[in-house]
Amino acid sequence: MARWMARAYLAPLSDCIWLFLPPGIQAKSETWLEQNHATPIPDDLTEKQRALLEKISARGPLKTTQLEAHENGAADALVRRGLLNKSARVRPPAAKPRIVDQARLVVDAATAREKIGALVPPDR
């Protein structure tokens, strides 16, 4: 159906596919850091760089959001030196609940018409 819409309306296929997805689905990416085991660890690492490398070695890949603020500089330096690999991964989609506002009369329709009629000025 999305392909047909794309051809019929000369629209991008991705835009047509988005129409068929439930509301609230958003694709977001996360940046991950992973140790590059192919690169030997040099002796001239700073204390922060060595601590971060040991942390990632012990825990495994980390999201950049899991780093402490003071570790960001060390992470960038380790990536530049080839000791860490930095990659972006798409998070699994998270659908948000769809909320629809509704109103319900607490009286029957005849009573509602009567009350509404009483609100309208008589000269109309």
NORQUIWO-V811874 format. One record per residue. N is the residue number from 1. RES is the residue in one small letter. PHI is phi in radians with two decimals (NA if undefined). OMEGA is omega in whole degrees, -180 to 180 (NA if undefined). D_LAST is the distance of its C-alpha to the last C-alpha in whole Angstrom. Layout:
# NORQUIWO-V811874
N_RES_PHI_OMEGA_D_LAST / N_RES_PHI_OMEGA_D_LAST
This chain:
# NORQUIWO-V811874
1_m_NA_-180_51 / 2_a_-1.13_178_51 / 3_r_-1.11_179_54 / 4_w_-1.07_180_52 / 5_m_-1.05_-179_49 / 6_a_-1.08_179_51 / 7_r_-1.25_-175_53 / 8_a_-1.16_-175_50 / 9_y_-1.88_180_48 / 10_l_0.90_-179_51 / 11_a_-1.92_176_50 / 12_p_-1.09_-179_52 / 13_l_-1.03_-178_54 / 14_s_-1.07_178_53 / 15_d_-1.13_180_49 / 16_c_-1.22_179_49 / 17_i_-1.13_-180_51 / 18_w_-1.03_180_49 / 19_l_-1.16_-177_46 / 20_f_-1.65_-179_48 / 21_l_-1.53_179_48 / 22_p_-1.09_179_47 / 23_p_-1.12_177_44 / 24_g_1.70_179_46 / 25_i_-1.36_180_50 / 26_q_-2.35_177_51 / 27_a_-1.68_178_55 / 28_k_-2.21_-180_56 / 29_s_-1.90_177_60 / 30_e_-2.21_178_63 / 31_t_-1.72_-177_66 / 32_w_-2.01_174_69 / 33_l_-2.04_-179_72 / 34_e_-2.42_-179_75 / 35_q_-1.21_176_79 / 36_n_-1.64_-176_81 / 37_h_-1.28_-179_84 / 38_a_-1.32_-179_86 / 39_t_-1.65_178_86 / 40_p_-1.18_-178_89 / 41_i_-1.44_-180_88 / 42_p_-1.33_-179_90 / 43_d_-1.47_-173_91 / 44_d_-1.62_178_90 / 45_l_-1.29_175_86 / 46_t_-1.30_-180_85 / 47_e_-1.09_180_84 / 48_k_-1.16_180_80 / 49_q_-1.13_-180_81 / 50_r_-1.12_180_83 / 51_a_-1.11_180_81 / 52_l_-1.17_179_78 / 53_l_-1.10_177_80 / 54_e_-1.16_179_82 / 55_k_-1.08_-179_78 / 56_i_-1.22_178_77 / 57_s_-1.13_-178_81 / 58_a_-1.35_-175_80 / 59_r_-1.55_-172_77 / 60_g_1.71_-177_76 / 61_p_-0.97_179_73 / 62_l_-2.17_171_71 / 63_k_-1.34_179_67 / 64_t_-1.12_178_67 / 65_t_-1.27_178_65 / 66_q_-1.51_-180_67 / 67_l_-1.39_171_69 / 68_e_-1.28_-178_70 / 69_a_-1.04_-178_69 / 70_h_-1.32_-179_73 / 71_e_-1.59_-177_73 / 72_n_-1.09_180_71 / 73_g_-1.11_179_74 / 74_a_-1.13_180_77 / 75_a_-1.11_179_75 / 76_d_-1.07_180_74 / 77_a_-1.14_180_78 / 78_l_-1.20_176_79 / 79_v_-1.17_179_77 / 80_r_-1.06_-179_79 / 81_r_-1.46_177_82 / 82_g_1.46_-180_81 / 83_l_-1.48_176_82 / 84_l_-2.15_172_78 / 85_n_-1.81_179_76 / 86_k_-1.94_-179_72 / 87_s_-2.47_177_70 / 88_a_-1.81_178_66 / 89_r_-2.24_179_65 / 90_v_-1.43_178_61 / 91_r_-1.22_174_60 / 92_p_-1.06_-178_59 / 93_p_-1.11_178_55 / 94_a_-2.10_180_53 / 95_a_-1.47_177_50 / 96_k_-1.69_179_47 / 97_p_-1.16_177_45 / 98_r_-1.57_-178_41 / 99_i_-1.94_-180_38 / 100_v_-2.07_178_35 / 101_d_-1.30_179_32 / 102_q_-2.37_175_30 / 103_a_-2.25_179_28 / 104_r_-2.28_177_28 / 105_l_-1.25_179_25 / 106_v_-1.67_176_27 / 107_v_-2.16_179_25 / 108_d_-1.28_-174_25 / 109_a_-1.08_-179_22 / 110_a_-1.12_179_20 / 111_t_-1.14_179_20 / 112_a_-1.10_179_19 / 113_r_-1.09_-180_16 / 114_e_-1.09_-179_16 / 115_k_-1.19_179_16 / 116_i_-1.16_178_13 / 117_g_-1.07_179_11 / 118_a_-1.24_-179_12 / 119_l_-1.43_-178_11 / 120_v_-1.38_179_7 / 121_p_-1.07_-175_6 / 122_p_-1.15_-177_6 / 123_d_-1.37_180_4 / 124_r_-1.58_NA_0
